[in-house]
Amino acid sequence: MKPYLKRAWAEVSLDKLKKNISIIRSLNSPGTDIMAVVKADAYGHGYERVVCCLAEECGIKYFAVSNLDEAIAVREYCPEAEILILGYTPPEYAHEISEYNIIQGVVSTEYAEDLCRNSPGTVRCHVKIDTGMGRIGLRYDRPEDCAREIADMTKIERLSVEGIYTHFAVADSDSPDNIAYTDKQERFIIDTYDALADMGIRLPHLHFMNSAATCYRNSSRSTLSRAGIIIYGLHPDVSLEIPEGLEPVMELKAVISQVKTVPAGTCISYGRTFTAPEEMRVATVTIGYADGYSRLLSSKGEILVHGKRCRIVGRVCMDQLMIDVSGVPEAKSGDIVTLIGRDGDEMITADDLASVYGTIGYEVVCGISKRVPRIYFES
Ligand SMILES: *Cc1c(COP(=O)(O)O)cnc(C)c1O
């Protein structure tokens, strides 16, 4: 293992990543390939090693990213892969889209024309349809009308339309109302695809499954499952179980820098929001909000020390925080603590942490900052 500063670090298990991929494969129909969503530095896991592992060891051929910089970064490691940009690329960079053989998500005819005007080479695209997310894409009341615009787009010079796709807003919910909403979204994109086929336009790709849909409403009509969060072993929504065997890939660790016994009445951290009610042992831990460990966890979060849960006392600082280790007499300076991950019988996941301060696991892992080195394990 490469040496690194043992202060605050994230351990990423490539073995668990590979296991998760094989489970996701088993959920999909034979005709559905995985499009690994590796935007935002592979959801904070570090795209280089993740992408190489996915491409070389898992045989992943499709990747999705949020922007051109991410696409070019993935291209460097995967000369053969198909890379789809889900978000916006300024048209003036269209020549790079074709130069790097990247596929752009296209949201309107006007945008497609802008791209082609700015590129001497062919611009490959998948057309995004807004079937109910209300974010980006063509918006129509009737699939036939939507299909007609796409059919016209196929005539744009130097534009290669290779697929259509949409994004679900509530596929991570099991309420009947939300299920009906997603049914409608799915129906619309499938009907659009079929209307195009009726016009003689048979696109190679039609895709609409995100992680939630891959888990809860897998469809053989989707040629790709754009799996993001489940690759990393987290929940699309914590209220629904994810398929057996999927496991979080990342753990977050830090170190105890000092342990002190303090008398009753001692104030801990900024703002004096915590005062020791009795004599207690307080440990200082080498991680803070600048590492992406949210300040919203002040006096709320728990950290594992020698397999025991220890509460954060007082405010989380930029680089440090304090915990109550009164129940862990063996805790001492230099000990490794677990902020996300397993220690003995106890486990704290990014999803658990997210619930403590009212967000989702996605934001927790994406928020772990650059300062935190990612360390990779094969097992
Ligand atoms: C981020 C994203 C995904 C992946 O979502 P998960 O919930 O992480 O699976 C899929 N499609 C689009 C368009 C996205 O923006």
Ligand as a Chemical Component Dictionary entry (heavy atoms), coordinates in Angstrom:
data_LIG
# 
_chem_comp.id                   LIG 
_chem_comp.type                 NON-POLYMER 
_chem_comp.pdbx_formal_charge   0 
_chem_comp.three_letter_code    LIG 
# 
loop_
_chem_comp_atom.comp_id 
_chem_comp_atom.atom_id 
_chem_comp_atom.alt_atom_id 
_chem_comp_atom.type_symbol 
_chem_comp_atom.charge 
_chem_comp_atom.model_Cartn_x 
_chem_comp_atom.model_Cartn_y 
_chem_comp_atom.model_Cartn_z 
_chem_comp_atom.pdbx_ordinal 
LIG C1 C1 C 0 -27.137 10.640 -11.499 1  
LIG C2 C2 C 0 -27.967 10.072 -12.543 2  
LIG C3 C3 C 0 -28.190 8.684  -12.614 3  
LIG C4 C4 C 0 -27.768 7.745  -11.518 4  
LIG O1 O1 O 0 -28.655 7.869  -10.423 5  
LIG P1 P1 P 0 -28.576 6.839  -9.206  6  
LIG O2 O2 O 0 -29.765 7.154  -8.379  7  
LIG O3 O3 O 0 -27.297 7.152  -8.498  8  
LIG O4 O4 O 0 -28.567 5.493  -9.792  9  
LIG C5 C5 C 0 -28.853 8.176  -13.712 10 
LIG N1 N1 N 0 -29.304 8.989  -14.690 11 
LIG C6 C6 C 0 -29.145 10.336 -14.633 12 
LIG C7 C7 C 0 -29.681 11.177 -15.736 13 
LIG C8 C8 C 0 -28.482 10.916 -13.561 14 
LIG O5 O5 O 0 -28.340 12.246 -13.505 15 
# 
loop_
_chem_comp_bond.comp_id 
_chem_comp_bond.atom_id_1 
_chem_comp_bond.atom_id_2 
_chem_comp_bond.value_order 
_chem_comp_bond.pdbx_ordinal 
LIG C1 C2 SING 1  
LIG C2 C3 SING 2  
LIG C2 C8 DOUB 3  
LIG C3 C4 SING 4  
LIG C3 C5 DOUB 5  
LIG C4 O1 SING 6  
LIG O1 P1 SING 7  
LIG P1 O2 DOUB 8  
LIG P1 O3 SING 9  
LIG P1 O4 SING 10 
LIG C5 N1 SING 11 
LIG N1 C6 DOUB 12 
LIG C6 C7 SING 13 
LIG C6 C8 SING 14 
LIG C8 O5 SING 15 
# 
